[in-house]
Amino acid sequence: MTEWVGKTLSKVRIDNLVARGGMAEVYLGMHTTLNRPVAVKILHRHLEGQSDLQVRFEREAQVLATLRHPNIVQVYDFDVIEGQPFIVMEYVPGVSLSPYLQAVHDQGGRLTLRQVGQLLAMLVSALDYAHKQGIIHRDIKPANILLTSKTTQIRAGEPLPQDTEAILTDFGLLRLAQSASQTSSGTVSGTPAYMSPEQARGDQVDYRSDLYSLGVTIYEMLAGKVPFEADTSMAILLKHIQEPPPPIDGLPGSLQVVLDRLLAKNPAERYESAQELLFAFLDASNLTLTDVSVSQSFPDGKVSAHLEARATLPPTPPAGSTIPVTQPRSISWLPTAAVVFVLILAAISLLWPRQEAEAVPTPAPTPELAAATLTVHAPEHGGEVSSTDEMDGMMTEDEPSFGILRFYSVAGFLDEAILSTWELPQPGPDSQYEAWLVGDEVRRSLGVLPAPDADGQAGLSFLDEQGRNLLVRYGRLEISLEPNPDPNPNSSGKIVFSSGLPPLALGHLRHLFVGFSETPGEIGLLVGLESHVLLVNEHTQLMLDAYQTDDLAGVRLQAEAVYNALVGSQAKGYGDLDNDGEITDPGDGFGLLLNGEQVGYLEGTISHAGYAMGMPDASLNIVVHGEHVIHSARNVEGWAVELADLVLQIAAREELDDDTRALILQSLALADRMQNGRDLDGNERVEPVPGEGGLLTALDHAIYMLDMSLFEGAQRLPQPEPALEGEDDEYLPPGYAP
């Protein structure tokens, strides 16, 4: 990097290097005309000889320079010198929120709700202003929030002065860097710990992505850590995409609800604006807006006024204190519309296999591919199975993998696939990698894989445009080596890496996720399991709602609905429990539990997870996560049996007394446990072990069973690691055989 110290850029003399980051070097300089200190950020990306990119960079910088807000660092100037784009910005003395939080947390303390509210009010003011201008920050995090004071020099580890101001910096810097580096759609940009799920997937973002990142920042201020941590950036991104944020110990339940909405995976479920978020936070924190303004002079002479969050809490405690606790975390419930939506999606995924997908025909196998084909012996299925689709090339023990493909559910079950790689060699200057999902007679391009970084890491996401279940037609993954540029939409046939799901185990995995002949509508067992657990939660909450309005008939009606959904139409006792002349069953009659000749969604899930584990080609991954699915489903089954007994008693109640209330509250707890599991050992995690994991844990690990590890060469499969002989038998319901 060119040495800039001592040089003059435009009208700025560069004095000294302040910091070096992933996108820019930051210098302190002096503006020779304005005679004031400024910050100069010199981006790492080169624009030399690329006039179109320089125009785009200047256009983006001009937009940012129009921002005039006391809580946004002002952009003064921008230009390109020696191919290096740079921006001249307002210099704000102080410290960023990142080291300040670190010092507070190292001392065992936390910011109080009042302090968080005061900082949030300023950040919200800045964000709402920018969003109304159509400008998105894209990289909100504590490191980009400056804490400054007109009267006191703020230092990490010392109390914040009363006149502390929060200033957003690096506004739009990611966009500027993208303009300077010709970043295309699908590239992941941002800071992994604070990125929204849509950013992690490389999708286009809007203002709601900023709200998510602000939510992660609020979470860190309250909890002392970010919600998702892992050893690699890609692992963190995957958590943002799939895992719910862990609850914060001691946080009021009302605030937990605010955070959960703010950190929703679906942007549509987040707050409509930063201002709406602020009001929700203040209400949940027992804080109020006042007419008292906090007026501060800024370095450019401007004076800003802000709403101050006035708390009913005690004054700011010293370091070492914790967040005030006012009430336990409350249970959040899914609305009826969400449950209906799940059922609709299940129906869509069911209908799609009967439709033809647009796909490119699979080319004839090359000699190299044919040579890699082996034979899988499956005597219990009546002989041998041999085809290129069955991924017969087995990996050797301890063979390294180069990545993983994992499925996700966005608009429908398993409608998204995300590929993450590591230690992937560079494809060469005139070549590129392309990823393909492959089925019996079709293949579908997931897209061109971005060039791996120095560590061989790259990421690619694919979302079916119609929300269709990808597992219906595809069970293999191929990485082909293609020319760059590549005018041919078909695969070159040069398969350099590949993976797939073991074909015998895949049949039972499809019974879980795609379809099962014995269920109503032939929906997948996990599809039915999820929808019915959600229905049980919904109607248990409706039972409490009826109790709170002194509606005995409503209580009994909802108890009947829960019981029938749990036990299924062939169970003893199923029917008109409240004697109103009608049978109320919000489910499809198949039930969660074994009933008559119906295996039920729980037992069906347990059985086919066990069958997949027991297949001779089952991988270690399938066996390990299959056990996790079974443990979690067994937990749900035990809680479902308890819940069925309780609601049966409630349906027979003749009055709404304290005993009825106690039964309903116990039912609420069991229904919540069925869905979310419980932290039995107090280690702040719900794990896939007996007594802890619930529906959500079972769903997670069922998806992990579908993971495809990437191996070198064509037609590859992981080493078989079937369950011990007879081991899966313990998971089968009585009299039920594959």
N, C-alpha and C positions, 0 to 999 in steps of 0.2 A: 504494500500500500504506500502511495506517495506520501512523503512527509509534508504536512500542511502548515505546521507551526512556523510562524514568522511571515507567512505569505498573506497577501490581501486578495480576498475573493469579493469581487464587486466593490462595495464600500465597507467591507468588514475585514479587519485585521485579526488573523487567527493567533491567539495567545498561547493556549495550552490544551492538551488532550484531557478531556474529562472522563470519558468512558468509551468502551468499544462493545457493541452489541452485535446481534445476528444480522441486522439489516443496515446498520450505520455506525460510523464513528461520530462521537459528540465532542465538539470543541467549545471552549469559552473564547469569545472574541469581543472586539470593541467596534461598534458601528461608528465610523469616522465622521459621518455627517450628523447623526442624531446624538453622538457623544454619549452613548449608553452601552452597557454590556449586553451582549446577545448570545444566544446559543446557536451553534452552527452544526447541522447534521449533514454529513456527507455520506450518501447512500453507497453501498458496495457495488451496486449494479452499474454496468457500463452502457452508455448510449452512443458511444463513438461510431460514427458512420451509419446511424440508424435514425434518419430524420423523422420518420413516422412515429417512432417511439418517443423521440424528444418532444414532438408536438403533443402527444398524449400525456406525457409527464407534465408539461407546462399547463395543459388544460386542467389536469387534476389539481395542481398546485394553485392555480388561479381560483378554483372553487374553494379550496381550504383557506386561502387568504381573505376570502369574503367573510369568514366567520368573525363575529365581533361579540364576544360574551366574556364577562369577567371571570368565568370559571373554565375557560378554554384558552390555552396558550396561543398567543397571537402569532400568525405567520407574517413576517415582514417582507421577505424576498425569496426568490428561487432562481436557479440558473443551472447551467451545465458547464463544467470546466474540465478539460482533458478527459472527456468522456464520462466524468463523474457528476451525477446530479446532486445538488445540495440545496438545502433550505435554511433560511435564516429566521430564527424564531425568537420570541420574547424570552428573556432570561428570568426565571423565577427562583429566587433564593429559598432554600429550604431543604427538605428531605422527602423522598418518595414514601408512599404508604408502605411499600414492601419492607424496607429495613426497619421502619417504625413498628410494624406489626410483629416482625421477628423479635425485636427487643422486648416488646410487651409480653409475648408468649414465652420467651426464654425466662422471663421473670415469674412465670406462672400466672400471669394476669390475662385479662380480656378487656376489650373496649366495652364500655357500658352501652346499653340500648340507647341512652340519650346521645352519647358520642356518635354511635353509628347513625342515628337519625339525623344529627346535625350534618355529618359528612354527606349522607345520602341526599339530603335536601339540595345541597349544592351540586352534586353530580347529576341529579335528576334535572335540575334547572338547565345544566349544560347540555345534557342529552336531548331533552325535549326540544330545545332550541335548534340543535343540529339536525335532529330527525325531521323537523318541520322544513328545514332547508333541503331535505333529501340526501343528507350526508350521514354516513354510518362510520363509526369509529373503527370497528373490526378487531381491535386488540385491547379491550378494556381489561386491566389487571392492576394490582396494587403498584407495580413498578411504573405504571403510566399515570398515577395519581400523585400529584405533588402537594405536600402540606407546607403552607407558608404562613407567615404572620408579619404584620407591620411593626409590631412592638417587641417581639421576642424571636430570637433565633431558635428554631425548632431543632431538637436533637433526638435521635433515637434513644429510647430508654428513659426520657424525661417526660413529665406530664405535658399534655397539650395545653397551650394557652387558650384563654377564652376566645380570642379573636382568630383562631385557626381558620384558614381557608383551604378548601380542596380544589385543586386546579387539574383539569384533564389535559394531558400532554400527548404528543404523538398522534393527534387526531388525524386519521386518514393516512398515516405513514405506510401502513400495509398497502393501501391502494396506490400510493406513490411508488412504492417498491415494485408493485405489480406492473405499473405503467412503465417503469424503467427496465423491467426484466422480461417483458412480453409474456407474463404469466397467463396461461390459458385456463378455461373453465375446467374444473375437475381437480385442480391443484390445491392441496391443503396448505393454507397459510394462517399463521397465528401462533399463539402460545398454547401448547397442548393442555396444560392444567386448567385453562380458562376458556377453552374453545367450546362453542355450541356444537351439538350433534351435527347440524347441517354444515358447519365449517369443517368438522372432522371428516365428513363424507366428501368434501370438496364441492358441495353444492353451492348454488347462489344463495346469498344471505340478504336479509333486510334488517330493519331496526330491531326486530325481536331477537336477533343474534346478539346484539349489544346488551339487551336485557338479560339474556342468559349469562353472559360473561360478568355483568354486574352482579347477578345472583351468586355466582361462584365467589366473587370478591366479598359480598356480604356474608356468605357462608364462612369464609376464612376469617373475617373480622369477629364473627360470633363463636366459631368453633376452635380457632387457633390452628386450623389446617384446611387445606382444600378438600373437597368431597372425594376426589378420585386421585389415587396415587398408585404408581406402578414402577417397575424397573426400566421400562422403555416408553418412549413417546407414543409408539403405536398402541401399546397396551393401554395407555391412558385414554387415547382417542376411542378405542373400542369400548371402554367403560362409559365414556360420555354418550356414546351411541346407544348402549344397551342397558347399563345398570342404573337403578334408582339411587339417588344420593342417600347415604346413610343418615339417619336422624341424629340430631345433636343432643347429647345428654343434657338434661336440665333446662332445655329451651322450652318456653311456653308452647303448648300445642297450637295455639292460634298463629304463632310465628312460624312454626314448622309447616303449617298449611301454606303460608305465603311463600316460603322457600320452595316447597314442592311444586307449586304452580309456576314460580319463576324459573325453575330448573326442569320444566316439562320437556320431554324429548320432542314432542310435536310443537312447533312454534305457534300454531293456532290456539294452543291451550295456555299460552303465557298471557301476561297482562297486555292490554291494548296500547299502553303507553307507559313511559317512565313515571309520569305523574300519577297514573292509577296505581302503580307499584308503591310509590311513596305513601299515598293515602292508606293503602292496605297495610304497609309496614307500621305506620304510626298508630293505626287503630289496633293492630295486633299487639303492639308494644305498650299500649296504654299511654301513648304520647299524643299531644295536641299541637296544632299550628297556632302560633300567636301573632299578634300584630307587632311584636318587637323585632326590629331589623338589626342585622349585624352588618355595620358599615365599615368597609376596609378600603384603605388606599392601596392601589396596585402600583407596580413600578412605572407604568406609563401614565400615572396621574389620574386614572379613572377611579371612580368610586362605585361600588356595587352594593346593592341591598338584597338581603336574602331573608327568607322566612326561617325563623329559628324553631327547632323542635323542642318544646318545653315539656319536660317529663314530670310525672307524678312520682318518679323514683327518687331515692336519696341522692345527694351530691355525688360527683365522681369519686369512687373509692380509689385508694392507692394501688400501686402495682401489686399483683398477687391475689387480687380479688377475682371473683368469678361472676358470670352472668346472673342477674337476679332471677330467681325461680318463682313464678306466680301460680303455675298450674301444670299438671302433667300433660304430656303430649296427647292430643285428642286423636280419635280415629277418623280418618277421612273415608268417605264412601263414594262409590261410583254412581252417577245418575243413571236413570232408566235409559236415556238416549244412548249412553255408552254401551250398555249391554245389548241393546237392539242393534247397534252398529257392529258389534262383534259377531252377532248371529248373521247379519247380512253379509259380512265379509266371509264368514264360514260358507255360506251358500254360494257366494261368488267363486271361492276356491274350489268348491265341489263341482260347479258347472264347467269350469275352464277345461278340465281334461277332455271333455267331449268336443272341444273346439280345436281347430288346427292353428298352431303357432307359426308365425313367420320365422323361418329358420333357413340357414344355408345348408345344403346337403353335405353330409360328411364325405370327404374325399376318400378315394381308395387308399388303404394303408400302404405306406412305403415299405420297401424291403426291410429297412431297419425296424419298423414297427412290427412287421410280421415275425421277424426273428425274435422279438421280445415276448411273443405270445406263448403262454404256458397253459396248463390244464388245471382247473380246480376240481378236486375230487369231492363229491358230495353224495356218498352212498345212501344216506338216509333220505335223499331226494330222488333216488332211483337211477343213479349213474353219474356220468361226467357232464360238466358244463364247460363249453369252450367257445369263446367269441372274443373279438377285440373289445367289445363293449364291457366285458366283465373285468377289465383291468387286472389281467393275470400276472403281470410282472411284479413280484413281491420285493419289497425292500429288504435288505439284509439287516441283521441286528446291529444297532448302534449307528446306522447310516444317518448322516446329517440331513436335516430338512432345511429348505431355503425359504419357507414361508408358510402361510396358512390361509385358507379360504373359509370364511364363516358366513352362515346365513343369518338374516335378521327379518323381523316382521315389521313393516312400516304401514302400508295401507291394507295389507292382507297377510296371511300366513306365509312366511319365507319368500317374500317378494323382493328381497334385497340380498345381494352377495357382496362381501367386502374382502378383497385380497390384500394381504400385508406380506411383504417379503423382507428378508434379511440376508446379508452376505451373498447377494445375487451379483454375479459378475456383470460387468458392463457389456452391452450387446455389440459394441463396435460403432465406428463413426457413421457407417452407412446402413445400420441395422437397427431394429427396434423389437421389443417384445410385445406380443399381443396375447391376451388371455381369452380362453374359450370355455364355455360350458358345453359338455357333450352328452348326448343321450343315445338311444338305440340307433336312430337313423338321422339325427339332426345335431347340429352344433350351433351355438350362438355366441357371437363375439361380445365379450364384456368391455372391450375397448383396448386401446394401446396403453401399455404400462408406462408411466413416466420413467424417465431415465433414473436408475438407482443412484442414491447418494454415495458418499465415500464409504459408508458402512454397508452398502448393498441394500439399503432400505428404500422401499417404494410402496405406494399404496394406490389402490384402484377400487372404486365402488360402482355397482351396477344396480339400478332399481327398475324393475319391470314397470313399464309405463301404464299397464292396466291392473297392477296390483296382483298379478297371478303368482301362484305358488310354483317356484322354480324347481322344487324337488319332484314335481309331477313328471317332468320330462327329462331331467338331467341328473346324472349321478357321477360325472367325471369332470375333471379340470385338466386343461392342457395349456401350456405356454409355448407358443410357436415363435420362431425367429423369422421376422419379416423384413423386407427391404424398407429403407427409409429415404424418400417417401414410398408409400405402397399404394398403387392405384387399384390393386385387385382386392375386392371385399372378401374373397375366400382365403382360407388358411393355406400357407405355403406347404404344409405337411412336414416341415422341419420342427418336430416337437423336441424341445430341449429340456423341459420340465413338465411333470404331470402328477396327477393324484386322482383319487376317486374313492367312493364309498364301496366297501366290499359288497359284491352283488347279492349274496345270500342274506346278509344282515340288512341290506337296503330294503328288501321286501317288507320286513317288519317295521323298519323306520318309516316307510311310507304309510303303513297302517296307523302309525301314530300321528303323522302330520298331514297326510293327503286324503286317505279314505279307507274305510273298513266296511265290508259288506254287511255286517250285522247291525250297524247303527242306523237310526232313522236318517234317511237321505244319504246314507253311506258316507257320512263325514268322518274325518280323522278322529281318532280317540282323544288326542290332546286338544283338538278343536272343541269337541264336546265337553271335555273336562274343564277347560277354561271358561266357556260360556256358562256352564252350570254353577261353577263356584262363584262367578260374578253375580249370577241370578240369586243364589243363596244369600250373598252379602246384601244385595239390594233389598230383598224382601224381609230380611231380618231387620234392616234399618227401618223399613216401612212398618214393621211390627212395633218398633219402639215409637215411631211417630204416632201411630194409632193410640198407643198407651198414653202418650203425653196429651192427647186431646180427649181422653176418657172415652175412647171408641172401642168398647169390648168386642163388638162384632168385627171391627177391622183388625183387632189383634188376633182373633181366632182365624179369620180369613187368611192373614199373612202367615200364621203358623202352619196352616194347611198347605199353603203354597211352598213353604220351605221344606216341609216334610215330604211332600210328593216329589219335589225336584231331587231330593236326596235319595229316596229309596227306590224310585222307579215304579212303573205301572203294574209290574207283576209281583210286587212285594205285598206281604200280608199287612193289612192296615191302610194301604193306599186307597184314597178315595175322598169322599165328602166328610171330612172330619168335623166341620162346623155345622153340619146338618142344614145347610141353606139350600139344598136341592141341586147344587152344582159342584163339580170337581174342579178345583183350582190347581193347575200345574203349569207354572211358567216355563218349564222345560219341555223336552220332547218325549218324555215317558221312558227313556232308556235308563235314566237314573245314574247316580254316582256309584251306588253300591250294587253288589250282586243281588239280583232279584229274579226268581224263577229261572227261565232259560236265558235271561239277559245278563251278560257278564257285568254291565255297568261301565261307566267311563273310567272309574278308578281301577277296577280290577283289569279292565282291558288294557289300560296304560301299563300297569305293572306287568301283565303277561307279555305284551309284545316288546317291552323294553328287555325283559328276561329272554325272550326268544332271540332278539337281535344279539344279545350278549352271548348266547349259546351256540350261534352259528359257527361252523369251522373256520370261516374266514374273518370272524370278528376281530377288530384291532383292539389293542390295549386301550385306546381312547374310548371306544364304544363300551368296553367292559367297565372301565372306571366310572365314566359318567352315567352309564346305565344303572350302576349300583346307586349312584346319587339320586337318579330319578326315582328309583324304587323306594329308597329310604324316605324321600320327601312325599311320594304318593301314599306310602303306608301311614305317614303322619297324618296326612289329610284324611285318610280313611278312618283312622281312630277318632279324630275330631268330628268327622261327619257322623259317626255312630253316636257319639255323645250328644251332638246337636239334635239328631233325630229324636232321641229320647226326651230332650228338653222341650222341643216344640210340640211333641205329642202331648206332653203335660199341659203346655200353654193352650193348646187347642181345646182342651177339656175344661178350662177354667170357667167359673161361673161369675166371677167378679174381678175387678181390677184392684187388687190389694198389694201390700208390700211383697208378699210371696210371689205374685205374678211379676212384679217389677224385677225382683231378684232373678227369676228364671229368664226374663228377657235380656237382662244385662249379661248373664252367663252365656246366653245364646249369641249376643253381639261379640263377646270375646272369642268364642269358638269360631264363628264365621270369619272374623278378622284373622284368626290363626290359620284357618284353612287357606286363605288367600296369601297372607304375608309371612306365615311362619312365626317363630318366636326365638328370641335370643335366650335359650335356656341356661347356658353357662355364664352369661354376663360378660362375654368378650366383645360386645358391640358388633357382632356379626351373626346373621342368620345363615347357618351352614347346612349342607345337604346330609345331615346325620339324623339318627333317630331322635325325635322330640323337638327338632328345630325347623327344618325346611318345610315350606308349604307349596302352594301352587306355583308361585313365581319362581321359587328355587327349582322346582321340577321342570318348568318350562325352560329355564336357562340351561340346565344341564342336558335336557333332551336336545336342545339346539347344539350344545357342545358335542354331542354324539355324532353330529353331522360334519364336524370339522374335517377339512381335507388338508393334510400336511403335504407340502410341495417337495417332490424328490426329483433328482436329476434323471433325465432320460424319459423315454416314452412308455406308456402303458404301465404306470407304476401303482402299486398298492402298499399300504403299510403292512408290516409283519403281522400275521394272524396271532392273536392272543386270546383264544376263546376262554369263556368261563370254565372252571373245573367241572368235570363230568357230574351232572346231577345238581350243580350249584344253582342253576336257574329254576329247578323244579320247586324250590321253596316259595317262589314268587307266583306260582300258578294257583288259580282258584280251584276248589275241589271239583274233580270230574272234568276239568277243562284241559284239552290237549291241543297242540299246534296242528 
